[in-house]
C-alpha cells in the first residue's frame, strides 16, 4: 500500500479547495461513512480512515498524515495500472457492501465538479440502496442482505397506553405498508413487527434541534423504543418533525400508487389513499419515508407502488430473545458481521438448499413470518410432501432447472428503471426458454402426484404457463433482433439485417475475425503448442484479443521476442504479438462503430423490454416459492405434521380441539447435524390444563437448554410449512414464541444482567396469551437465591394459572419442582446423568441426555467442577460447605 501511495501526486496541500470543503462539512454521526472521489482514487479521513484500514488492509499502517494540519487519510487507488483495477475496485465495492448491508452504516460519496467545487454525488443507507446498487451488486449476487426495506415509527401515549403508527417501504419491490396498533410499555408488538418485516433502518422523529441521541430524551418511552429498535439490529435515523407532516400525504400517494380502472366509467382512481385520516400516526410515518427515500424526486416511481395494510396477527409473534435463542440465523458480532459459522449453526443454514437468490430471500422472510393460518400451512406441507415422495421430480427441478435461473427481482428493477442492457435481456430470454421444462417435469409425474398435482398446477404450472404467454412477444423480439452467434462469444449485438451500414461493418468484422484466426494458427505453430487446448485466443476487457497459455506452458514464451507478455495470473499467461495487436485494435474500432450504428435499434428494443418489468417480478415470486418448498423437501429425516387450528376459547372443553403439542422422538435440527454428534431424541407433550407447564431440572451440560429450545424450533418449522425433525408430530398453532434465556449487561444504558432479565420477563407477561409458547432458561439466577427463587416461583405460577400458556422452564432451583404439587398443569422432567468413582477420591459425571419424568434429586455442580480439574482442596471445601448448607 505504501508503494501505491508513493505513486500518487495528490496531497491536501495541493488541494486547498478540498481541504476547505472537508472542514466545512457538518458534523456527522458515527454510523455515517464519507468517501471522496478524486478521479483516479478515493480518500477517506480520520475515523473513517481507521475503519477502512482495518477492514480492507487489516492494518492501520496503510494510513498516512497529509497536510500541515495533519488530517489522517486513507487513499484507495484505481486506474494506476490495468492489473490493479479489478483488485482495488473489488475491495472498494466490498467495503461499501459491508458498510451498508452488514455493519448498518450510511454511505456518502462526494465528487469534484468541473469547476473544482465539491458536491454530494450519491448516498446510500441500509434502507435506501437505489443510488448505490450498481456498486453493491455489480460483481456479486447477494441473497438475504439485499433487503433494503426501511420503516418509520411514531407513537403517542393516551391513558398510559401507547398507540404506534408504523410505515414500511421497500423501494426495490415498490411496496408500501402501514399499520397502527396499541402496544404495551415494552413495545412488544412493535418488536414483533420489526422482526416480521426485517427492515434495515428505522426513521424516528428528531427530538432535539442539536445533535443528540433519541436515548437522551427525558421520557422513559423514548428510551424503551430506542432499545427495542437497537436490540433488533436496525439502524436508527433521526429526521426533522417537518418530514412527519401529513399535509400532502394524500396527494403524494396519488402520484406514487398504481391506478386501477372502475368497471363503470373506466376512470383511473388511486388505490389505498383513503386510510390516512383513520390512521394518522401511520400516515405521518409514511410521509417521513416518502421524504427520506425521495420517492417523489424521480418520475420512474410515479404510478409504480402498491400499498396495503400490515396485519401483525397474520403471523406468529417472535421477540428478540426467541429470535436469538432459537438460532434462526447465523450469529453476528456487535458490528453486524457474521461470525465464522457452518451451515448447521442456524435454522436458516439447515433449511437453505435454495438454488436461486430470490428463493433464499423468501426463505429468510418465511422464517421471520411463521403463519397462523392452518389452510395456508396445509397447502405448503402438501407441496413439500409431493416433492419428498417423488425424488426424481425434486432432483430435476432443483439441479437441472432452478439452478440456471437469474435473480428476477433484481432484473425486474433494472428494467423498471430503464437501466437494463441487451445482456440483461438475454438472461431473461434464457430463463424464459427454461420455464417449459419446469412445467413438463411436474406434468410428467401427474399420476404419481395424484391429488397433489392439482395443487402444483394451481400454484406453479398455471401461473408459469400464463407468464410464458405474457413473454411470447418478448422472446420473439429477441429471436429476431439479437445476434446469437456473437452471444456465444459473450458479445451482445443486434443482427446486421436491420441496416445496410450494419451489414457492411459486420462483413468487415468477419474478415478481421478470419485474419485473427490465421494469426492464432501461426502463433500456435511458432510456439509448438496445440491450438485451442494449450494455447487459446480470447477477448480480455482491458486488453482486447490476446493469446493465453497455462502457467505450465509459459516456458514456450521465454526468449521469444515475437511475443509480448501482458500479465500473469492463476488462469495463465496472456500475451500478444504485433499482428494480433493491430487486428485487435481494428476490430475494436469496427465494433465501436457497429455499436454506435445500432444504438437506435437497441434503444427501441430496450424500451419495449422495459415494459416486461412487472411480469418479471411476478415470475420471481412464483419461482422463489417453488425453490423454498423444494428446499424444504431436501431436508431429510423430517416428518409430516398434523396441524390443529389455534385454540381460541379458554373455556372450550378438553379433548378434541384442546391445545396440544406432541413431538415423538424430537431432535434439534442444528445440533443433530454437527460433526461427531449422535443426537439423543426425546418425547415432548404439552397439553392444555393437563400437561402445559414443564419444569426441567438436571446438571449443567445435560441437555436442558437444547431440549426446551428444540421444541420452539420444531413449532416454528411447523408454522413455516416445513417438515419437523421428529418421528411423529401433532401441533396446535401458537400465536407467539416468547423466550427468556441468558442475558448480559447493557452497560451503555446502565442495565444490569438481572435488570435485562426482568425486562424481558415483564415483556413476556404482558404479551403472552393462552395460545403462546414460552421458553424460559434459568430465570432468577442474577440476584440472591431467595429473591431469585421467589420471583421464579411467582412468575411460573402466573404463567401456569393466569396466562395458561404452554411453557418449558429449565432451572437449577430444585425447589421449583414443588410447583407441580400446587398447579395441576405443571409437571416435572429431568435430564439424566450417571456418576461413578474415578479412582482418585473423586467422581466422574456421564451425561445421558435423556429426558425422563420426575425431578432431579441432586445437584451436579461440584461434579462439573471436577470435570474441569479444579484443585482437589477447592473441591473438598465445596463439598463440605454444600453439605453444611443442605443440613
N, C-alpha and C positions, 0 to 999 in steps of 0.2 A: 504493500500500500504506500509505503514511503517513497518508493521509486516512482510510482504513478503520480504522486503529488508533486514530485520534483519536476515533472514534465509540464506542469500547468504554470502558465504565466499570470494566473489570476491571483489577486490578493485584495484585501479590503482597502489597503492604501490606494490601490488603483481604482477602486470602485467607491468613491466617496458618496456618489448618489445612492448606491445600495446600502452603504453603512448608515446613511441618514434615514433612509426608508426603514431599515430594520429597527433602528432605535425609535422611530415614530410609531411603530405598530402598538396597538393597545395590549395591555397585559392579557395573557391567555390562561385558560385553565390547564392544569397539569395533564389532563387527558386530551388536550388538543396538540397535534403534532404539525409543525410547519416545515415545509421544504421549499427551497428556492432554486429555480431553474436558470442556469447561466449559459444556455446554449449547448456547450459541449459537456457540461457536468452539472450536477445538483449540489447544493450545500444544505446542511442542517447545522444548527448552532446551539451552544450552551447545553441545557439539559437534554434537548432532542439529540444533540450530537453524541452524548454519552449513551443514550438508549440505542442509537443506530450502530455505534461502535461495538457495543456488546452483542447486539443481535446479529449483525452481518459478519463482523470480523472476530467476534468472541474476545476482543481485547480493546482497551482504551488507548493502546499505543498508536492506533491509527489517527488519533486526534492531534491537532496542532494549533498553535496560537497564531492568529493573523491580525496584523494591525497594531498600532501603538496602544490602542485602548484594550487590547487583549481579549477579544471575543473568541471563545473556543468554537471551532467549527470542524465538521467532518464533511469532506467532499466525496461525492460518488461520481466517478468519471465515466464518460461514454464517448464513443466515436474517436478515441485517440488512435487506435489501430483496429483494423477489422476483427482480429482474433479476440478482442476483448468485448465486442459489442454484446454478444449473446450472454456472456458470463455476467458482466456488470449489470446489464439491463434486467436479467432474470433475478438478480439479487435485490435490485430496487423494487421490482414487482412483488417479490416475496415479502419484503419489508412492508409494503403497502397492504398486501393481503392480511398479514398477521396483525398489523395495526388496526385495521377496520373490522376484520371478521373474527379475530380470535381475542386480541387484547382489548377490544372495545374502545379504541381511540377515535377521535375525529382527525381528519387529514385536511390540511390546507396547502395548496401548491401555488406559489407566486411565480410570475414570469415577467420579463422585461419587454416593454413595448419598443417599437422602432424609435420613438422619441426619447428613449432611455429612461422613461418613467416605469415604475413597477405597479403591477396590479395583481389581484387575486385571479388566477387563471381558472382554477376549478377546485372544488372541495368535495368531501365525502364524509359520511358518518356511518356507523353501523346500521342505521335505519334509512340512509339516503345514499345509495350507491350509483345512481343514474349517471353521474358525471365521471365516475372512475371505473365503470365496468370494463372498458377496453384494457385498462391496466391490470385489473384483477383477474380477468378470465381469458386473456389473450392466449396464454400458453398452457392453461390447465382447466380441467373441469372439476368443480367443487360441488359437493352434494349438500350436506346439512348447513354448511357455513354460508351458503349463498342467500339464505333468507335475509331480506333487507327490510323486514317489517318494523314499523315504529308505532308506538301507542302514545296517546296523551291522556292525562288523568286530571280531573278536577273534582273536588268534594266540598260538601257543606255539612255543618252539624246542626241538627234540629232535634231538640229534646233529648240530647245525649246519644242520638243515633246518627251515624254517618250515612249520607247518600253520595254514591260515587258515580260520576259520569266518565265513561271510557270511550275513546275512539281509536280505531285501528286503521292503518293504511299500509298497503303493500304496493308500491308504485311499479314493481316488477310485473305483478299479475293484474294490475289495475283494479284492486279490490279495496273497498272501504267497508268498515263495520262500526257499529255503535252499540253501546249498552249503558243502561242506567239502573242501578240496583242499590238496595240497602246493604249495609255492612256493619260488622261489629268494630269495636275499638282496636282490634288487631288487624283489621283489613284482610280477613281470611278469604273472603270472596274475591277480592282483588288479587290476592296472591295466587289463587287457583286460576283466575282468568289469565294472569301473566304466564303461568306455566302452560296453559292450554293453547294460548296464541303464539307463544315463543318469540316475542319481539326482541330486537337487539338494542332498542333505545326507547326511552320514555321521556316525553315532554311534560314538564310541570311548570306552573306559573312562578316566575321570579318574584320573590317576596321582598327583595330589597333593591334599592337603586344602585348601591355599590356591590362589589363582588363578594358574595358570601354563599356559603353552602346552605341548602334547604335545612340541614340539621340545626342551623343556628336560629331557626325560627323559634319563637318563645312557646309555641303550642306543642303539647305532647303528641297530638295527632300528626302534625307535620313530620316530627322526628320518627314516629312509627311508620308513616307512609314511606319515608325515605329508606328506612331499614328494610321494609318489605321489598322494595324495588331493588336495592343493592343485594339483598340475600338471593334474589332471583338472577343475579349476574346480568343485570340490564343497566346500560349506561344512562345516567340521568342528565338531561339537558334542560336548562332553565330558559324560558322565553318570557318576554315582557307581557304585562297584563293586556296590552292592546291586541296581541295576537289571539287572545281568547274571546275577543268581541264577537257577538252573534249578529252584528249589524248587517253583514252582507252574506250570511251563510246560505240562505235560500237561493239567492242569485248565483252564488259561486257553484252550488250543486247543480243548478240548471245547466251551467256551462260544462261541467265535468261529467255528468252522468249520461249513460246511454239512454236513448229515447225509444219509445215504442209507439205504435200507432193504435188509436182507438178503432174498434171494429166498425163504429157508426160513421164517423166523419173522416177517418184516416189522418186526423191531425196528430202531430207528434207532441207528446207530453213527457216531461221529465219523470223519472221513476224515483220514488223514495224520498222526496223532499218534504213531505207533509209532516214528518215526525218531529221536526225541530222544536216546535212550540211545546210539545208534550214532554220532550226530553232536553231541557235547556242545558243541563250540565254536559251531556254527551255532545250536543250541538256545539257548545262552546269549545269542548276538547277537539272536535273535528275541525273547527275553524282554525285552531292553532296548528294542526297538522297541515292544512292546506297552505298556511303561510310558511311553515317551516320547510316543507318539501317544494315550495314554489311551484305548485301544480298549475297555477293559472299563468305562469310565465311562458309556457310552451304550448303552441297550438296543437301539438300532437296528442295532448291529454284531453282535449275537448271531446265530449261525447264518447269517451272510452271507458269510464269507470262504472263499476257496479257497486251497489250499496245494499247491505242487509243488516238486520238486527242480529246481534250475537246473543245467544241464549246460554247462559252458564249451565243451566240444568240439563242440557242435552248430552253433556259429557260427565264422566266421573271426576270428582274434585281430587286434586293431589296438592298437598302442601309441600313446601321446600324440603322439609325433613324427610318426607316419604320419597320425594324425587331423588334425594341423595342416598337414603338408606337402602332403597331397592336397587341401586346401581343400574339405573336405566340407561345412562350414557357414560362414556369414558370420563374419568375424573380430570378436572382442570386445576391448575395451580392458581395462585392469587392473581396472576396476570391473565388468566383465562386460557393458558396454553395447555393442551392435552399432555398429561404425564405419559411416560413410557408405559404402554399397556398392550395387552394382547386382545384379540377379538373377544375372547371369553370373559374379559374383565367387566363387561357390561351386557345388559339385555339387548341393547341395540347391536352389539358385536355378534351375539349369538344368532339373532334373527336376520341379520343383514346378509342375505345371499342375493341381493338385488343385482341385476345386470345393467340397469340404466341409472343415470344420475337422478332423473325425476322420480324413479322408484325409491331411491334412498331418501330423498326429501320427504316423500309421502310416508315412508316408514317412520321417520322422525316425528312427523305430525301425528300419526296414529298412536304412537307410544305416549305422546303428551295428551292425547284426547281419547281415552278409553270411552266406549259407548255405554249407554244405559238403556238402549232400545233393543229388546231381545230379537225383534224381527230383522233388523239390520245385521245383528251379530250372527243369527242363524244363516243368513244369506252368505256372509263371508265364510263361515265354517263349512257350509255345503260346497263352496268352490274349492276350499283347501282340501276337503275330503276327496273331491273328484281328482285333484292333481296328485294326492297321496296314493290313491288306488291305481292310477294309470301312470306308471313311472316313465313309460316311453313318451307319453304326451308331455310330461313335466320336463324331461331332458331336452326334447326337441324345441319346445318353446323357449326355455332358458338359454340353452347353449348354442342353438343354431339360429334363432331369430332375434330375440330381445337384445342379445349381446351386440348386434350390429346397428342398433338404433341410436341416434344422436339425442342430445338434450333439447326436446321440443319446446320446453318452457323458455329457455334462453333464445332459441332461434326465433320463436314467435315474437319475442320482444324486439329483436333486431329488425325483423320485417316490419313490425308496427312502427318503429322509429325511422324506417326507411334508411337503415344503415347496413342492410344485408348486401351481400355480394353474389356474384354468379356462383362462387364456390358454395356459399350457403344454400343457394337454390338447388345445386346439385346434391348436396347432402340430404335435403328434404326429398328430392326425386328418388334417390337410392332407397330411403326409408319407405316411401310410398310403394315402391316395387317389392318391398319385403312383406308388406301387410297381407296380401292374399295368402301367403304361405302360413301365416299365423291362423287365419280363419280355417284354411284347409286342414291344418293339424288338428284343430278341435272337431271339425266336421267329420274327419276320418274316424274318430273314436265315438261317434254319436251313440252307437248301440251299447258300447261299454259304459258310457256315462249315464245311460238310462234317464231318470228324471232330472239329474243334474245338467243334462245337455240343454234343456230349455232355459235354465238359469244362465249358463255360459253364453247361450245365444243372445239372451236379452242384455247381459252385462257387457259382452265383448264383441261377439260376431256381428250382430246387427249394427251397433254403432260404427264399427270399423268398416263394414260394407258401405254404410251411408257416407262415411268420410272419404272412401275411395271414389265414390261418385262425385263428391264435392271437389276432389283434387283431379278429376279427369281432365279438365281443360288445362290445369297446371302442368300435368305430365305431357300432354300433347304439345304445349308450348315449348317445353324443354326439348322434347324429341325433335322438334322442327328447327330449333334455333341453336342448340349447344353443339359444339364440335367435339364429339365423344372420342375421336382419335387423339385430340390434344389433351383431353381429360386423362387418358391413360398415362400421359407424361406429366400429370399434375399441373397442367396449364389450362385455364378456363377461358375459352374464347367462343365467339359466335361463329357459326358456319359462314363460309365466304359467299354462299349463294345469294346473299341479300344485296350485294353491291358490287359493281364491276371493279372498283378500286380494291375492295377486299379480295376479290379473286386474283387480281394482279399481285398484290402483296403476298397472298397465300402461296402463289406459284413461286415467287422469289424465295420465300421461306423454305419451301420444299427443296429448291435447288441447293440452298445453303445447308440444309439438313443432310442431303446426299453427300455434299462435299465434306461435312464434318464426319460422316460415317467412313468415308475414304481415309480421312486423316486418322481416325480411330484405328482402322485396319493397319495403316502404315506404322503407327506408334506401337501397336501390339507386336508387329513383325520386328521392328527395331529392337524392342526390349525382350523379344523372345518369350512373350507371355501369351496365355490363352485368352483370346478376345471374349469378353462377356463373362469370364469367370475370375481369372486372377487380375485382369485389368478391365476397368469399366469406364464408360463415358456417361457423365451425369451433369445435371444442372444444379449449381450451387447459388443460392440467392445473392451472396456477396461477391462472387467471382464470375458468374456466368457459367458457360460449359467448361468442364475440366475433366481430366483423366483422374482415376483413383485406383491405387493398388493397396493391398493389405500391408500392414507393417512388416509382415514376414517377407514380402516380395520387395521391400524398399531397397534392398541391396542392388537391384537391377538398375536403379536410377543413379547410383553413385558414379561419379566421374563422367556422367553423360551430359555434356554441355548443351545438347539439343533441347533439354527439358529444364523447366524452372519449377522448383518446389514452392507451393503456396502455403500449405500448412500441414500439420501432422496431429492427428488425434486418435482415439481408440478405434475409430472406424477405418483408419488407414491414412495413406499419404495422398494428398491432392496436388496435382502438378499440371503443367500446361507447356505447349511449345508455341512458337511464333505463328505457325499456320492456324492452330486451333484458336489462339488469341484473336487473330484477325477475323476468322469466321464467326466466332462467338460475338465479337463486338458488332459485326454486321448484322448478325441475327437479332441481337437485342435492339438495334436501331429499327429493323423491319418490324419487330414485334411491337415496339412503341408506336410506330406509325399505324400498325394494324389496330391496336387498342384505341388510339385516338379516332380512327375512322369508324370503329364500331361503337363508340360511346353513345351515339343516338339510339342505336338498336338496344344496347344494354340498358339504357335509361328507361326505355319503353318496357322491356322485359321485366325489370325490377319494379317498375310502377305497378304492373299487373300482379306480380308475385306478392307485393306487399299487401294486397287485398286478401291474402290467404292467412294472415296472422291469426285470426280468430279460430279457424278450423285446426291450425297447428296447435294452438293452446288446448283445444278440446281433445285432440289426439294425444297430446302429452298426458292429460288427466286419465284417459282410458288405459293407456299403456302403463302408466305408473301403478294403477290399481291392479292390473294383471301381474305386473312384476312383483309387487309386495305379496300378493296371495300365493304366487309361485314360490317366493322366498320362504313363506311360512310352511309350505309343503315340503321344502327341502330339509326342514328341521326334523330329524328322525327321532324315534323312540318317544314321541309325544302322542297323546291320545285325544280323541274327540271328546267334547264336553257336553254334558246335559245341562242346559241353561234353564233357569227358572226366572220368571218376571220378578221385579222388585216387590218386596213385601211392604205395603204402604200402611195398612191399618194395624196399629199395635194391638188392638183388641180382637183381631182376627183369631179364631180358634186354632189351636195347634193341630199338627197333622199336615195334610196336603196343603201346600201353599205357604207353610211357615218358612222363615228364613233358614237356609241350610247351606253350609259349605262343607262338602265331604270329598276329601282328597285321599285316595288309597295309594299308598306307597309313593308319596310325593317326594320329588327331588328338586334341588336348586339348579336351574339350567346353566348358571355360570360356573358354580363350584364343581359340578359333576364333569365338566369338560376340561378342567385343569389337568395338567400333566401329573401322572403318578397319584391320581386320586381315585379311590374306589368308594364311591358315594354310598352311604347307608341311607336307604329310603325309609320314611316314616309315614304313618297314617295321621290324618287331621280330620277332626269332626267339630264343627261349630254349628249348634242348633239352638234357635231362639228359645228362651225361657228354660231350657233343659241343660244346655252344654255350651253356653255362649261366652264364658269368660274363662280362659285357660291360663293358669298360673304355672310357669315353667321354672323349676329350680334345678340346681346342679352345679358342677365345678366349672371354673373358667376353662375356656378352650374345649368345652364338652359338646358344643354344638347348639346351645340355646339360641344365640343370635341367628345362626343360619336357619334353624327350624322356623322361627317366627317370621323371618324375612321371606323365606321361600313361599310361605302362604300368601303374603302380599304380592309377590311376583307372579304366582300361579293365577290369582284372581285377576290381576291386571292383564295377563296374557289372554285369559278367557274373554275379557271385555274389550280386547282389540281384535278378536276374531281369530286367534291363533290356538293351535292345539297346546295341551298343557303337559308338562313332564310328570305324569302320574300313570298308574295302572288303570284307574277309572276316576271320573270327575263328575261331581254334581255341584253347581254353583248357583246360588241366588244372587242376582246382580246387586252390587253395592253402589251407593251414590258417592262414596268418598273412601280413600285410603289415607289415613292420617297417622303420623308417626312421631314418636318421641324417643330419639336414640342419642348416642353420645354427643355432648355439647362441648364447646370450647369457649374460652374467654373472648369477649368482644371489647378489648381494652380501649379502642378508639372511642367507643361510645360509653365507656365506663360500666360495661355489663359483665358481671362475673359468670363463671360456669353455671353456678346454681341459678342465678337470675335468668340466664338464657334458657335453662331447663324449665323454669317455672313459666316463662313467657310462652314457650312452645306448648306446654301442657294447658295453660289457660286458653290458648287459641283452640286447642282440640276440644276442650269442654264447651266452648261457645259455638263450635262449628259442627260437631258430630251429631248425627241423628241415629234413630234405631236401625237404619239401613247402612250405617258406615262400618268400616273395618278399621280398628285401631291397633297399632303395633307399638308396644312400649318396651324399651330395653333399659333396665337399670334406672328406674325413677327414684329420686330422693337420695342418691349417694353423694351429692355435693355439699351436704351440711351434716350436722350431728346425727348420730344413729337414731336417736329418739325422735327428733324433728323430722328426719327423712322418712322413717317408718310411719310416723303419724300421717304425714302428707300422702305417702304412697297408699296407705290403707284407705284414707278418706276419698282420694281420687278414684281408686279402684271400685270402692263401694258405690260411688256416684255413677260411674260408667255402667256398672252391672245392674243397678236397681233403677236409676233415673233415666239415663240415656238408652239403656238396653242395647247398646252397640255390641257387635262381635268384637272381641278383644283378645289379643295374645300378649301376656305380661311376663317378661323374663326378669327375674330378680334374685338377689342374694340375701334378701330379708326372709329367712326361714319362717319368721312369724307370720308372713303374708299367707302362708298355706292354711292358716286357720280361717281365712275368709270363706273358704268352701263350706265351713260349718254354719255360717251365718247367711250366705247368699245361695239360693237354690241353683242358680245357673252357673256358679263358679265351680271349677274342677281343678285338681292338681295333677301336673305331669312333671316328670323329671328326666334329665338325661343321665344315662348310666355310665358308671366307671368302675374299674377294679383296682384295688390296692393290694400290694404284696411286699413282703420284706425284700430289701435289696442286698442283704448280707453285710451292710456297713452301719448297722444300728439305725437304718432309715427305711423308708418305704418308697416303692415306685408306684406311679399312677398310670393306668392304662385307660384311655378313653374308648368307649364302645360306640358312642354317637347314636345310640338307640333311645327313643323317647318312649317312656312307659308310664302308665297311670300311677298316681300316688306322688307323695312329696319326697324330696331328698332329705334323709335323716341326719346328714352331717355336712360339715364344710370341708372343702379340699384346698383351701388357700395355702396352708402350710406345705401341703404336698406339692403344689405348683412351685413354691419357692425352692423346695428340694430339687425339683427337676432342673432348675437353672443354677444349681451348685452354689446355693447360699452357704456361708461358713456354718459349720456344724454348731458352733456356740450360739449363733443367732437363731438357728432352727430350734435348738433345745429351749432357749429362753422364750421363743414364741409359743412353743407347746405348753410350757409351764404357765405363761400368762393367760393363754386361751383357756386352759383347764380351770384356772383360778376364776376367770370371769364367768365361765359356764356354771361353776358351783354357786 
